[in-house]
Amino acid sequence: MKAITLKSFGGPEQMQISEVLDPVIGDNEILVQVHFTALNRADTLQRKGLYPPPEGESEIMGLEMAGVVAQIGNSVQKWKVGDKVCGLLPGGGYAELARIHEDMALPIPRGLGLEEAVAIPEVFLTAFQAIRWLADLQNGETVLIHAGASGVGTAAIQLAKAIGAQSIVTASKSKHSFCLQLGAKEAIDYKNQNFEVEIKRLTEGQGVNVIMDFIGGPYFQKNLNCLALEGRLIMQGWMGGPKISETNLGPILQKRLQITGSTLRSRTQEYKIALSKDLFNFAWPLFENEQLKPIIDSVYTWDMAAQAHQKMEENKNIGKIILKIT
Ligand SMILES: NC(=O)c1ccc[n+]([C@@H]2O[C@H](COP(=O)([O-])OP(=O)(O)OC[C@H]3O[C@@H](n4cnc5c(N)ncnc54)[C@H](OP(=O)(O)O)[C@@H]3O)[C@@H](O)[C@H]2O)c1
């Protein structure tokens, strides 16, 4: 098959389409003819050599795909050749063929095409894991979503709304109207406003119940200060850096805060299967009645992968950047 490989670790120009061996499937796996994959920040880190795949997994980038089942393993019950599926991958999405455990593959929501469905797995699973499994966000609560116009952020805004919670986002000013239309109640221009001051003003000093953070070190103290009593801080990225200098831990004790974090890629297959099933039960009916929608910024053919990576690294996207493979 053909796949995007790296000449060496580095910039987007290091990517090339080349011939590699086809993946070999196990008894419980299916082989998918990949029609679309999508970009994630992790791909840009992997390209630079900063985020290696889990041991034993494909070295090829790409954490999700949508396509058509081309072959099934000996024990597979759920799928047959020709079925359309999408799903989260531990890697290997930037390729013509990808292998996936039969229980990790999800059907395409009725009414959506493969190009739209590929924008679901990684960002909706990440946001769902944060909002439902880690933060247990409740109807009537308020969540602060940093990087609100990111792929994960746009999924989180919609999931929060579906739960009946209110969201406040931080994002570049030019992305505010999109976030507000999607369901955010307020948007903070973090480049020109102090989000801690704004959260205090918007919540009349109460603070927010949950924060979804992808910025890390530079936001840690302000995040603690922005949380309400018994607030939950969920950390899923560190686009601003992983280190903190001086921190006042007082709010953690005084407000009985919970702080946790997770990456999806490092989780066990059993965990990811359970999360995928839970997202499917919760979200597929909402995709099918259009209460939730995949947010697509742009679609590139895969020979334009370098331009697609560059767009993401310049923070120019709102929602997902898609790569068309076939
Ligand atoms: N833990 C997990 O399992 C998991 C899974 C998937 C993704 N993630 C993380 O989730 C985050 C979003 O990923 P994505 O693929 O959805 O991203 P994305 O679509 O590329 O969007 C990222 C956006 O974040 C904003 N941003 C970038 N650097 C920033 C900084 N230093 N401070 C404040 N805002 C910044 C930019 O928007 P503005 O123009 O608004 O600044 C940028 O467009 C990443 O940190 C990623 O690593 C974690």
Ligand as a Chemical Component Dictionary entry (heavy atoms), coordinates in Angstrom:
data_LIG
# 
_chem_comp.id                   LIG 
_chem_comp.type                 NON-POLYMER 
_chem_comp.pdbx_formal_charge   0 
_chem_comp.three_letter_code    LIG 
# 
loop_
_chem_comp_atom.comp_id 
_chem_comp_atom.atom_id 
_chem_comp_atom.alt_atom_id 
_chem_comp_atom.type_symbol 
_chem_comp_atom.charge 
_chem_comp_atom.model_Cartn_x 
_chem_comp_atom.model_Cartn_y 
_chem_comp_atom.model_Cartn_z 
_chem_comp_atom.pdbx_ordinal 
LIG N1  N1  N 0  -5.262 14.106 25.924 1  
LIG C1  C1  C 0  -5.769 13.635 24.814 2  
LIG O1  O1  O 0  -6.149 12.469 24.737 3  
LIG C2  C2  C 0  -5.874 14.533 23.624 4  
LIG C3  C3  C 0  -6.457 14.069 22.434 5  
LIG C4  C4  C 0  -6.595 14.969 21.343 6  
LIG C5  C5  C 0  -6.102 16.254 21.481 7  
LIG N2  N2  N 1  -5.512 16.630 22.648 8  
LIG C6  C6  C 0  -4.990 17.986 22.822 9  
LIG O2  O2  O 0  -6.057 18.882 22.628 10 
LIG C7  C7  C 0  -5.534 20.120 22.162 11 
LIG C8  C8  C 0  -6.309 20.540 20.943 12 
LIG O3  O3  O 0  -6.031 19.628 19.887 13 
LIG P1  P1  P 0  -6.714 19.819 18.464 14 
LIG O4  O4  O 0  -6.158 18.796 17.544 15 
LIG O5  O5  O -1 -8.176 19.889 18.659 16 
LIG O6  O6  O 0  -6.115 21.258 18.116 17 
LIG P2  P2  P 0  -6.331 22.264 16.899 18 
LIG O7  O7  O 0  -7.595 21.978 16.183 19 
LIG O8  O8  O 0  -5.068 22.290 16.154 20 
LIG O9  O9  O 0  -6.525 23.679 17.642 21 
LIG C9  C9  C 0  -5.585 24.179 18.526 22 
LIG C10 C10 C 0  -5.906 25.665 18.812 23 
LIG O10 O10 O 0  -5.432 25.980 20.110 24 
LIG C11 C11 C 0  -5.088 27.344 20.162 25 
LIG N3  N3  N 0  -3.729 27.451 20.727 26 
LIG C12 C12 C 0  -2.607 26.937 20.208 27 
LIG N4  N4  N 0  -1.560 27.209 21.015 28 
LIG C13 C13 C 0  -2.040 27.904 22.058 29 
LIG C14 C14 C 0  -1.465 28.481 23.221 30 
LIG N5  N5  N 0  -0.164 28.390 23.499 31 
LIG N6  N6  N 0  -2.289 29.133 24.084 32 
LIG C15 C15 C 0  -3.590 29.232 23.849 33 
LIG N7  N7  N 0  -4.220 28.700 22.739 34 
LIG C16 C16 C 0  -3.429 28.059 21.865 35 
LIG C17 C17 C 0  -5.170 27.880 18.723 36 
LIG O11 O11 O 0  -6.415 28.558 18.593 37 
LIG P3  P3  P 0  -6.551 30.159 18.843 38 
LIG O12 O12 O 0  -6.445 30.810 17.493 39 
LIG O13 O13 O 0  -7.881 30.308 19.483 40 
LIG O14 O14 O 0  -5.389 30.529 19.712 41 
LIG C18 C18 C 0  -5.191 26.620 17.896 42 
LIG O15 O15 O 0  -5.851 26.791 16.654 43 
LIG C19 C19 C 0  -4.038 19.879 21.912 44 
LIG O16 O16 O 0  -3.304 20.319 23.032 45 
LIG C20 C20 C 0  -3.949 18.386 21.798 46 
LIG O17 O17 O 0  -2.665 17.897 22.137 47 
LIG C21 C21 C 0  -5.406 15.803 23.711 48 
# 
loop_
_chem_comp_bond.comp_id 
_chem_comp_bond.atom_id_1 
_chem_comp_bond.atom_id_2 
_chem_comp_bond.value_order 
_chem_comp_bond.pdbx_ordinal 
LIG N1  C1  SING 1  
LIG C1  O1  DOUB 2  
LIG C1  C2  SING 3  
LIG C2  C3  SING 4  
LIG C2  C21 DOUB 5  
LIG C3  C4  DOUB 6  
LIG C4  C5  SING 7  
LIG C5  N2  DOUB 8  
LIG N2  C6  SING 9  
LIG N2  C21 SING 10 
LIG C6  O2  SING 11 
LIG C6  C20 SING 12 
LIG O2  C7  SING 13 
LIG C7  C8  SING 14 
LIG C7  C19 SING 15 
LIG C8  O3  SING 16 
LIG O3  P1  SING 17 
LIG P1  O4  DOUB 18 
LIG P1  O5  SING 19 
LIG P1  O6  SING 20 
LIG O6  P2  SING 21 
LIG P2  O7  DOUB 22 
LIG P2  O8  SING 23 
LIG P2  O9  SING 24 
LIG O9  C9  SING 25 
LIG C9  C10 SING 26 
LIG C10 O10 SING 27 
LIG C10 C18 SING 28 
LIG O10 C11 SING 29 
LIG C11 N3  SING 30 
LIG C11 C17 SING 31 
LIG N3  C12 SING 32 
LIG N3  C16 SING 33 
LIG C12 N4  DOUB 34 
LIG N4  C13 SING 35 
LIG C13 C14 SING 36 
LIG C13 C16 DOUB 37 
LIG C14 N5  SING 38 
LIG C14 N6  DOUB 39 
LIG N6  C15 SING 40 
LIG C15 N7  DOUB 41 
LIG N7  C16 SING 42 
LIG C17 O11 SING 43 
LIG C17 C18 SING 44 
LIG O11 P3  SING 45 
LIG P3  O12 DOUB 46 
LIG P3  O13 SING 47 
LIG P3  O14 SING 48 
LIG C18 O15 SING 49 
LIG C19 O16 SING 50 
LIG C19 C20 SING 51 
LIG C20 O17 SING 52 
# 
